[in-house]
Amino acid sequence: FLEQLMFHAPTPIILVVDGHPIHKAKIVKEYVESTKGMLELHYLPPYSPQLNPDEQVWKNVKERVAKQLPENKLQLRSLLQQALERLQRMPEIVRRFFDHPECGFVK
């Protein structure tokens, strides 16, 4: 995904990530360096989930799945997948996650 995005981008891609250890792993650092400046990582401050639009995604998914009352793990997995696929088909909803007051820095 990132390679395709960078291939078509006229300017460097800025990827905002949280402080999860994988984002700081050696393999990630090496990959970013290999892009020769076409990919930049910017880290959110620690303990600031309100700044991460992903939190809005999961809030939406949790609200949809909770209404269904899954009876087992398999049903839960299926409901999660359905909720995420629904969001993929509704980009206007995803755009609104970036309108959240504390995510304004993304624009």
DRENFI-97215 format. One record per residue (C-alpha): residue number from 1; y, z negated, x negated. Coordinates in steps of 0.05 Angstrom, whole numbers. Each point is the difference from the previous one (the first is absolute). Layout:
! DRENFI-97215
+------+--------+--------+--------+
: tido :      v :      w :      u :
+------+--------+--------+--------+
:  NUM :      Y :      Z :      X :
...
+------+--------+--------+--------+
! end
This chain:
! DRENFI-97215
+------+--------+--------+--------+
: tido :      v :      w :      u :
+------+--------+--------+--------+
:    1 :      0 :      0 :      0 :
:    2 :     51 :    -20 :    -53 :
:    3 :    -16 :     60 :    -43 :
:    4 :     13 :     47 :     58 :
:    5 :     64 :    -37 :     18 :
:    6 :     26 :      4 :    -72 :
:    7 :    -20 :     73 :     -6 :
:    8 :     45 :     18 :     58 :
:    9 :     56 :    -49 :    -15 :
:   10 :     62 :     27 :    -35 :
:   11 :     19 :    -70 :    -23 :
:   12 :    -39 :    -62 :    -21 :
:   13 :    -38 :    -38 :     54 :
:   14 :     19 :    -74 :      7 :
:   15 :    -59 :    -40 :     26 :
:   16 :     17 :    -70 :     25 :
:   17 :    -59 :    -48 :     -7 :
:   18 :    -14 :    -73 :      9 :
:   19 :    -22 :    -47 :    -55 :
:   20 :    -75 :      9 :     11 :
:   21 :    -35 :     -3 :    -67 :
:   22 :    -29 :     70 :      7 :
:   23 :     71 :     28 :      0 :
:   24 :     10 :    -31 :    -69 :
:   25 :    -68 :     19 :    -28 :
:   26 :     -6 :     38 :    -66 :
:   27 :    -29 :     62 :     35 :
:   28 :     60 :      3 :     46 :
:   29 :     49 :     -8 :    -57 :
:   30 :    -36 :     55 :    -39 :
:   31 :      1 :     46 :     60 :
:   32 :     75 :    -11 :     11 :
:   33 :     13 :     14 :    -74 :
:   34 :    -42 :     64 :      4 :
:   35 :     47 :     27 :     54 :
:   36 :     56 :      6 :    -52 :
:   37 :     53 :    -31 :     45 :
:   38 :    -21 :     35 :     65 :
:   39 :    -25 :    -66 :     29 :
:   40 :     38 :    -65 :     -3 :
:   41 :    -27 :    -66 :     27 :
:   42 :     49 :    -51 :     28 :
:   43 :    -27 :    -69 :     17 :
:   44 :     19 :    -41 :     60 :
:   45 :     20 :    -72 :    -16 :
:   46 :    -57 :    -51 :      5 :
:   47 :    -12 :    -33 :     67 :
:   48 :     41 :     51 :     39 :
:   49 :    -47 :     33 :     51 :
:   50 :     60 :     11 :     46 :
:   51 :     24 :     54 :    -49 :
:   52 :    -65 :     38 :      4 :
:   53 :     -5 :     52 :     56 :
:   54 :    -76 :     -7 :     -6 :
:   55 :      7 :    -67 :     34 :
:   56 :     28 :     36 :     62 :
:   57 :    -60 :     47 :     -1 :
:   58 :    -49 :    -59 :      0 :
:   59 :     39 :    -37 :     53 :
:   60 :     -5 :     62 :     45 :
:   61 :    -75 :      8 :    -14 :
:   62 :    -14 :    -74 :     11 :
:   63 :     36 :      0 :     67 :
:   64 :    -41 :     60 :     24 :
:   65 :    -67 :    -26 :    -25 :
:   66 :     12 :    -71 :     27 :
:   67 :      8 :     28 :     70 :
:   68 :    -70 :     31 :     -4 :
:   69 :    -37 :    -65 :    -19 :
:   70 :    -53 :     30 :    -46 :
:   71 :    -68 :    -34 :      6 :
:   72 :    -27 :     14 :    -70 :
:   73 :     19 :     27 :    -69 :
:   74 :    -22 :     71 :     16 :
:   75 :     44 :      2 :     62 :
:   76 :     58 :    -31 :    -38 :
:   77 :     -6 :     53 :    -54 :
:   78 :     -1 :     55 :     52 :
:   79 :     61 :    -28 :     35 :
:   80 :     38 :     -6 :    -66 :
:   81 :    -17 :     72 :    -17 :
:   82 :     23 :     24 :     69 :
:   83 :     65 :    -39 :     -5 :
:   84 :     15 :     29 :    -70 :
:   85 :    -18 :     71 :     22 :
:   86 :     46 :     -9 :     60 :
:   87 :     58 :    -17 :    -46 :
:   88 :    -15 :     62 :    -42 :
:   89 :     11 :     42 :     62 :
:   90 :     65 :    -36 :     17 :
:   91 :     48 :      8 :    -59 :
:   92 :     59 :    -22 :     43 :
:   93 :    -30 :    -70 :      5 :
:   94 :    -12 :     -2 :    -75 :
:   95 :     72 :     21 :    -13 :
:   96 :     23 :    -60 :     42 :
:   97 :    -36 :    -47 :    -48 :
:   98 :     51 :     21 :    -52 :
:   99 :     56 :    -17 :     49 :
:  100 :    -19 :    -73 :     -1 :
:  101 :     63 :    -37 :    -22 :
:  102 :    -28 :    -26 :    -65 :
:  103 :    -30 :     67 :    -20 :
:  104 :     67 :     36 :     -1 :
:  105 :     -4 :      6 :    -76 :
:  106 :    -52 :     54 :      9 :
:  107 :     50 :     49 :     28 :
+------+--------+--------+--------+
! end
